[in-house]
Amino acid sequence: MSFPVPLPHLLFVASALLLSVGAVLTKLLLSPDMNLGRAIQPLPLLTLQLLGGVTMLVVVNRWRGLGPAPVSGSVSTGIILGLGSIGTIMALAFTSASEAAVVFAMQPVVILGLAWLLLGERFGITVAVLAIVSVLGVVMIVVSGNAAMSVDRPLGLAFAALSTTLAALYTVRMRQLGNRGDMITALLAVQMTACAIVATIWAIAVAMGVAAPGLGSVSMALSAFAIGMVYYGAAFLIYMIGLRRTEASQAGIYLSLVPVFTIGLAAAILSERLTASQLIGSAFAVASVAGITYRSRSS
């Protein structure tokens, strides 16, 4: 008897949940009012998170009996991940956790387009419509949040738009790397490059006097490292295992669940309130993902 939901789809849902947990906990570390006036700065926080992800992937690769051998194309993909991660954490720093979810809102449509252009993947009109519905649902979640305007909000949304495009390109690039060799080894090589890129940018920013050199308290640094193991380690690993078993265009649809989970977790952890419109938008996003799952199961 086969399982009613394909394994890659379950992996994408689990990955979306872990990404949401990581995003909300990252916002928690970036918020001084929730840490008794203390907060870790974005660039050192991101460096520690990527280091946590690399550490977990090294352990997994060692367990599998593989070394961290470089993979062709990993450097350019690592640069994309590094810059996209900077966009994500800056969006979290300048906007609320709910608004930062817009980082993932447009990714399904962008990935569909990139998968069509770069990978030659084809998909039916139903999949395209469901992707658009999921994006509309996420837009309802973000727009109806009634977040107060601030001078940093436009900058945060600009970082979100940058991260969205780079994250979509990253997914397609990882699908290409997976076709050339082992996906997990490729992921490790990419994350090592991304960690080096972010650490270098942090060092340059410190030298220019525009970033703090410290890592915050020991407890906050350890928390950042642990969150990185969940976000850049477990979530990315699970997502890549699923990506190896399906097309990038279908994998991108499940990123629509990230804002849905993020809104719910932000309400529970950060005390952000959900509106009726946000609940309706969540229903649209979940229904579209369910439709993709049903069509995949039927085919």
N, C-alpha and C positions, 0 to 999 in steps of 0.2 A: 504494500500500500504506500503510495507516494505522499509526500507532505503537501498539504493544500496550497502552500505559498512557496515559490521557488527560493532556494537558498540565497542567491545573490540579493534578492529583495529584502530578506530578513537581515542580511549583513548591512545593507544600506540604511535600513531603519535604525539598527543598533548604532551604526556610525553617526547618524544624524543626532541621536540622543546624546552620545558622548561629546560630539562637537558642541552641542547646546550647553551641556554641563560645563565644559571647558570655558565657553564664552562668558557665561554668567559668573563663574568663579573668578575669571580674569577681571571682569568689571568690578567684582568685589575687592580685589587687591588694588585696583586703580582708584578706588573711592576713599578719600581721606575721612569723610564723615562716617564711614562704616568701619574704619580701622582706628578709631580714637585719635583722629588727626594725622595718622601715618599712612603713607601709600608708597608703593614702589613705582618708579618711573617706567614709561612704556618700553624703551629700548632695552634696559637691563632685564626687565620682566620677560620680554620676548626672547632674549638671548638664553635665559635660564630655561624657558619653556622648550625651546628648540633643543637645548642640550639634554633635557629630560627625555624628549622624543627620541633623540639619537641613542641615548643610553639604552632605552627599552628595545629599540630595533637591533642594537648590537647584541644584546642578550638573546633575542629571538634568533638572529642569524647564527650565533654561536651554538645555540641549541639545535639548530638545523644542520650544523656542521659546515657552515659557509663563512668565509671571511668577508670583510667589507671591501671587496674588490670594486674598483671604479667601473661604471657602466658608461658606454659611449652615449653622449647626449645629456648626461646627468648634470654637468656644470651649468649649461644654459637653463635647464629645467629648475635647478637649484636656485639660480638667480631669480627666476620667475616666482618661485615659492617664497624666497626671502623678501622680495619687494612686495609681493601680495600680502605676506604676513605683517609687514610693517603697516600697510594700508589698513588691515583688519584691526590691529591693536590701536592705531591712532583713531580709527572710527569709534572704537570702544571708549577711548579716552575722552573724546569730544562730544559724544552723544550718549543717550541712555542705552541700556542693554536692549530694549525693545527696538529702538531706532537702528542700533547697530546691526540688527537682524536683516536690514535692507542689503547688507553686504552679500547675502545669499539669495535675495529675492529674484534677481534677474538671471542668475546663473543657468537655470535649466534652458532658457531660450538661447542664451549665448553659447552654451555647450552644444545644443542641437545644431546651431549654425556652424560652429567650428568643426564638429564631427562630420558634418556634411561636406565642408570645404576641404578639411585636412585628411580625414580618414575615409572619405567616400561612403560613409554610412547612409543608408536610406531608411526612412520611416514614413508611415502612413499619415493621412490627414488627421486621424483620430488622436494619434500620439501628439501631434503638433497642437491640436485644440486643447488637449488635456494639460499640456505644458503651459499654454497661455492661461488657462483657468487657474492653475496652481499659482502662477505669478500674480494674477489679479487678486487671488485670495490673500497672498502675502502683502501686496500693496495695501489692501484694506486693513490688515493688521497694523502696518506701520503708520499709514496716514491717519487712521482714526484713533491713534494713541493719545492725541491731545497734549503732546509734550510741549513744554514751554520753549519758546524761541530763545536762543542765546547767540552771542557773537561767534561762538565756536561751532555752532551747529552746521552752518554751510560748509565749513572746512571738514568737519567730520563726515558729512555726506559725500563730499568730494573724495575723501580717502576711501569711503565705502564703494563708490563707483569704480575707482582704480582697482581696489581689491577684487571686486566682482569680475572684472574683465580678466585680470591675471589668474584668478582662481579657476575660471573656466578654461583658460589656455593651459593651465597646469594639469587639469584633468585629462585633456586631450593628449598632452605631451606624455603623461604617465601611461596612457593606453598604448601609445606608440613604443615607449621604452619596454613595456611588458611584452610586446610582440618580438623584441630583439633578445630577451633573456629573462632571467628570474625577476619577478615583479618586486619581491621584498628586498632583494639585494639592490635593485634600482632605487627603491624608496629610501633605503639607508644612504646610498651615495648622494641622492638629491638633498636629503635633510642635512647631511654633513656640510654640503656646499652652502645651503641656506643659512645654517648656523654660523658659518664663517663669514658670510656676507653681512648678516645682521650685526655680528660682533665687530666687524670692521667699520661699519657705518656708525655704530655706537662709539667706538674709539675716536673716530673723526669728529663726531659731534661733541665729545668731551673736550678734545683738543681745541675746538672752535669756541668752547664755552657755552654751547647751547643745550647741553645735556649733563645730567648729574653723573658723577663717576661711581657712586655707591650703589649697593644692591639692596639697601634697606636693612631691616632687622634679619637675624638668622632665621627666625620662624617664617617671615614673609618670603625669604629666598628659598627656603625648603618647600614652602607651599607652591611657589611658582614652578619649581622643578617638578613637583608631584603633579601639578595640573598639566604641565607639558607632557608628562608620561601618558596622561589620559587623552589629551587633545592631539598632540603631534605624534604620539606613540600608538596607543590602542585604537583611537578613532581612525587615523589615517591607515593603519595596518588593516583593520577590518574593511575599510572602504576599498583598499587596493585589492584585497582578496576577492571581494565581490566584483570589482571592475575587471579582473582577469577572466571572469566567467560570463560577462555580458558586454554589451556595447556601451560606449561612453555616452551616447545620446540617452539611453534608458537610465544609466547611472545618475546623470545630471538631474533627472526628474526628482529624485529623492532628496536633493538638497533643499527642496521646497519645505520639507519637514523641519529643517533646522530652525527657521523663524517660529514655527508653531511651537516646538518644544521650548525654544528660548523664551517666548512670551510667557508660557506657563511657569517655567522655572524662575523667571524674573519676578513674577507675581508672588511666588512662594518664598524666594530667598531675598529679593531686593524690595519687596513690598510694592511692586508696580501693579496697578489695577488693570484688569481686563474690562473692556467695554463690550457692549452687545455686538457692535460692528466687528470687533476683533474676533469674537467667537464665531461669527458668520464667516469671516475670512479664513479662520482655521479650518472650518468645515469644508470650504471650497478646496483648500490645499490638500487636506487628507483625502477627500473624495477623488481628486484627480490622481493621486498616487495609487489609491485603491483601483481605479480604472486601469492604470498602466499594469498593475499586478495581475488583474483579471485577464487582460489581453495577452500578457506574456504567458500566463497559465494555459489559456485556450489554444495558443499557437504552439 
